[in-house]
Amino acid sequence: MIFINLLVLMLKKKRMLKGLSQLQLSQVIGHKSVGLVSQSELYLKKQHFNMKHLYQIAYILECEVNDFFENMN
């Protein structure tokens, strides 16, 4: 679970630096509501991003997927 928390913190940080809300990010990756992003960022109901989501989000945030894994040693 620590791994998931670190991943989500990095993703959330990058999302916020780009000035995107959870709803905006959700809509850009093809979801109509904020549910996926919000629940994934909180790891609510064991909801998490899959690899397809990570690639889509990295493209939107103009970074590489491996950027989400920075400092995870």
N, CA, C and O of each residue as an XYZ file, in Angstrom:
292
protein
N       0.818     -1.197      0.000
C       0.000      0.000      0.000
C       0.857      1.254      0.000
O       0.445      2.276     -0.549
N       2.022      1.204      0.593
C       2.908      2.368      0.600
C       3.279      2.751     -0.830
O       3.350      3.935     -1.163
N       3.514      1.750     -1.672
C       3.851      1.998     -3.069
C       2.731      2.780     -3.758
O       2.982      3.768     -4.447
N       1.500      2.325     -3.562
C       0.343      3.005     -4.171
C       0.262      4.445     -3.680
O       0.017      5.357     -4.469
N       0.467      4.652     -2.387
C       0.396      6.011     -1.827
C       1.433      6.931     -2.455
O       1.129      8.073     -2.798
N       2.659      6.433     -2.604
C       3.718      7.253     -3.203
C       3.414      7.569     -4.660
O       3.613      8.696     -5.114
N       2.939      6.583     -5.379
C       2.590      6.779     -6.786
C       1.496      7.842     -6.924
O       1.596      8.751     -7.748
N       0.468      7.713     -6.114
C      -0.659      8.652     -6.189
C      -0.244     10.048     -5.769
O      -0.696     11.027     -6.362
N       0.603     10.162     -4.764
C       1.077     11.489     -4.351
C       1.833     12.180     -5.477
O       1.655     13.376     -5.704
N       2.673     11.434     -6.179
C       3.441     12.017     -7.287
C       2.500     12.416     -8.422
O       2.647     13.489     -9.008
N       1.541     11.557     -8.728
C       0.595     11.852     -9.795
C      -0.252     13.076     -9.441
O      -0.461     13.952    -10.280
N      -0.729     13.133     -8.218
C      -1.540     14.264     -7.772
C      -0.733     15.566     -7.828
O      -1.246     16.607     -8.239
N       0.525     15.496     -7.412
C       1.402     16.674     -7.438
C       1.548     17.187     -8.875
O       1.429     18.386     -9.127
N       1.803     16.282     -9.799
C       1.973     16.674    -11.200
C       0.661     17.214    -11.782
O       0.673     18.157    -12.574
N      -0.464     16.616    -11.390
C      -1.772     17.103    -11.858
C      -2.003     18.531    -11.382
O      -2.433     19.391    -12.151
N      -1.718     18.770    -10.126
C      -1.944     20.095     -9.559
C      -0.984     21.137    -10.152
O      -1.368     22.287    -10.362
N       0.256     20.733    -10.419
C       1.205     21.662    -11.040
C       0.745     22.091    -12.433
O       1.029     23.205    -12.874
N       0.036     21.201    -13.117
C      -0.513     21.534    -14.437
C      -1.806     22.346    -14.322
O      -2.333     22.831    -15.324
N      -2.311     22.489    -13.094
C      -3.519     23.275    -12.891
C      -4.802     22.554    -13.270
O      -5.814     23.195    -13.554
N      -4.768     21.227    -13.275
C      -5.953     20.454    -13.630
C      -6.685     19.986    -12.379
O      -6.067     19.537    -11.414
N      -7.994     20.094    -12.408
C      -8.806     19.548    -11.317
C      -8.983     18.046    -11.550
O      -8.672     17.531    -12.624
N      -9.479     17.365    -10.542
C      -9.771     15.943    -10.699
C     -10.809     15.740    -11.802
O     -10.700     14.809    -12.600
N     -11.801     16.602    -11.841
C     -12.844     16.484    -12.863
C     -12.275     16.688    -14.264
O     -12.601     15.937    -15.184
N     -11.430     17.694    -14.428
C     -10.838     17.949    -15.745
C     -10.013     16.757    -16.211
O     -10.105     16.349    -17.368
N      -9.210     16.200    -15.314
C      -8.394     15.044    -15.682
C      -9.289     13.863    -16.024
O      -9.045     13.163    -17.007
N     -10.312     13.637    -15.228
C     -11.249     12.537    -15.495
C     -11.859     12.666    -16.882
O     -11.923     11.691    -17.631
N     -12.300     13.849    -17.218
C     -12.946     14.064    -18.511
C     -11.973     13.864    -19.667
O     -12.344     13.308    -20.701
N     -10.754     14.303    -19.502
C      -9.776     14.174    -20.590
C      -9.430     12.707    -20.846
O      -9.131     12.336    -21.982
N      -9.466     11.872    -19.811
C      -9.168     10.454    -20.037
C     -10.423      9.644    -20.356
O     -10.379      8.415    -20.426
N     -11.555     10.354    -20.552
C     -12.748      9.699    -21.057
C     -13.796      9.311    -20.034
O     -14.692      8.527    -20.345
N     -13.711      9.831    -18.836
C     -14.724      9.543    -17.820
C     -15.619     10.768    -17.646
O     -15.161     11.906    -17.753
N     -16.874     10.525    -17.381
C     -17.838     11.623    -17.287
C     -17.885     12.243    -15.897
O     -18.352     13.369    -15.725
N     -17.399     11.501    -14.908
C     -17.432     12.020    -13.537
C     -16.043     11.946    -12.920
O     -15.124     11.360    -13.493
N     -15.908     12.537    -11.766
C     -14.640     12.628    -11.068
C     -14.295     11.333    -10.311
O     -13.201     11.215     -9.758
N     -15.210     10.377    -10.285
C     -15.075      9.174     -9.472
C     -13.741      8.455     -9.556
O     -13.117      8.200     -8.526
N     -13.293      8.127    -10.747
C     -12.055      7.359    -10.895
C     -10.868      8.089    -10.285
O     -10.135      7.514     -9.481
N     -10.671      9.344    -10.657
C      -9.507     10.090    -10.178
C      -9.607     10.325     -8.676
O      -8.631     10.133     -7.951
N     -10.755     10.729     -8.217
C     -10.918     11.018     -6.795
C     -10.727      9.774     -5.941
O     -10.006      9.812     -4.944
N     -11.365      8.672     -6.321
C     -11.220      7.438     -5.545
C      -9.812      6.876     -5.650
O      -9.299      6.322     -4.677
N      -9.181      7.005     -6.804
C      -7.816      6.508     -6.959
C      -6.831      7.321     -6.130
O      -5.913      6.763     -5.530
N      -7.015      8.628     -6.096
C      -6.110      9.470     -5.313
C      -6.259      9.195     -3.815
O      -5.313      9.404     -3.055
N      -7.409      8.737     -3.391
C      -7.636      8.410     -1.982
C      -7.481      6.914     -1.703
O      -7.525      6.486     -0.550
N      -7.300      6.123     -2.758
C      -7.281      4.654     -2.688
C      -8.538      4.157     -1.988
O      -8.495      3.241     -1.167
N      -9.646      4.780     -2.331
C     -10.945      4.466     -1.758
C     -11.519      3.246     -2.464
O     -11.487      3.170     -3.692
N     -12.033      2.311     -1.716
C     -12.593      1.067     -2.263
C     -11.552      0.310     -3.088
O     -11.893     -0.412     -4.025
N     -10.285      0.481     -2.730
C      -9.154     -0.140     -3.440
C      -9.117      0.245     -4.923
O      -8.568     -0.480     -5.753
N      -9.706      1.391     -5.236
C      -9.690      1.915     -6.609
C      -8.278      2.401     -6.912
O      -7.668      3.077     -6.084
N      -7.758      2.069     -8.076
C      -6.434      2.531     -8.473
C      -6.378      2.704     -9.991
O      -7.221      2.194    -10.728
N      -5.373      3.427    -10.424
C      -5.172      3.622    -11.853
C      -4.540      2.366    -12.436
O      -3.686      1.747    -11.801
N      -4.952      1.988    -13.634
C      -4.281      0.889    -14.317
C      -3.230      1.471    -15.264
O      -3.077      2.690    -15.350
N      -2.517      0.614    -15.963
C      -1.442      1.093    -16.835
C      -1.973      1.985    -17.959
O      -1.321      2.959    -18.337
N      -3.137      1.661    -18.487
C      -3.714      2.499    -19.542
C      -3.958      3.903    -19.004
O      -3.654      4.892    -19.672
N      -4.510      3.987    -17.793
C      -4.743      5.300    -17.184
C      -3.427      6.049    -17.011
O      -3.335      7.235    -17.329
N      -2.403      5.350    -16.505
C      -1.105      6.008    -16.266
C      -0.522      6.571    -17.557
O       0.013      7.680    -17.569
N      -0.626      5.805    -18.648
C      -0.123      6.299    -19.935
C      -0.930      7.499    -20.423
O      -0.356      8.468    -20.921
N      -2.243      7.444    -20.286
C      -3.084      8.566    -20.694
C      -2.772      9.815    -19.862
O      -2.649     10.918    -20.394
N      -2.648      9.619    -18.561
C      -2.385     10.744    -17.664
C      -1.008     11.332    -17.934
O      -0.844     12.553    -17.940
N      -0.020     10.479    -18.158
C       1.327     10.973    -18.468
C       1.303     11.821    -19.744
O       1.947     12.868    -19.807
N       0.570     11.374    -20.745
C       0.462     12.138    -21.996
C      -0.176     13.502    -21.736
O       0.296     14.524    -22.234
N      -1.242     13.504    -20.959
C      -1.955     14.744    -20.652
C      -1.081     15.699    -19.842
O      -1.085     16.907    -20.074
N      -0.336     15.144    -18.892
C       0.505     15.968    -18.024
C       1.870     16.276    -18.653
O       2.718     16.922    -18.037
N       2.064     15.802    -19.882
C       3.302     16.031    -20.635
C       4.527     15.542    -19.864
O       5.502     16.271    -19.676
N       4.445     14.296    -19.428
C       5.580     13.671    -18.737
C       5.630     12.208    -19.151
O       4.822     11.755    -19.962
N       6.561     11.490    -18.604
C       6.705     10.060    -18.865
C       6.081      9.285    -17.708
O       6.023      9.786    -16.585
N       5.616      8.072    -17.977
C       5.037      7.247    -16.914
C       6.043      7.045    -15.790
O       5.674      7.066    -14.616
N       7.307      6.851    -16.138
C       8.314      6.616    -15.085
C       8.512      7.832    -14.181
O       9.081      7.698    -13.097
N       8.060      9.006    -14.597
C       8.132     10.184    -13.724
C       7.257     10.011    -12.484
O       7.534     10.597    -11.437
N       6.199      9.206    -12.603
C       5.332      8.962    -11.446
C       6.032      8.111    -10.385
O       5.600      8.056     -9.234
N       7.123      7.446    -10.791
C       7.829      6.540     -9.887
C       9.122      7.142     -9.339
O       9.956      6.427     -8.784
N       9.286      8.448     -9.494
C      10.488      9.109     -8.982
C      10.609      8.925     -7.476
O       9.609      8.936     -6.759
N      11.820      8.758     -7.010
C      12.136      8.675     -5.583
C      11.398      7.548     -4.872
O      10.978      7.717     -3.727
N      11.234      6.423     -5.516
C      10.557      5.287     -4.872
C      11.546      4.220     -4.442
O      11.166      3.055     -4.323
N      12.771      4.566     -4.210
C      13.780      3.573     -3.810
C      13.470      3.069     -2.431
O      14.197      2.226     -1.905
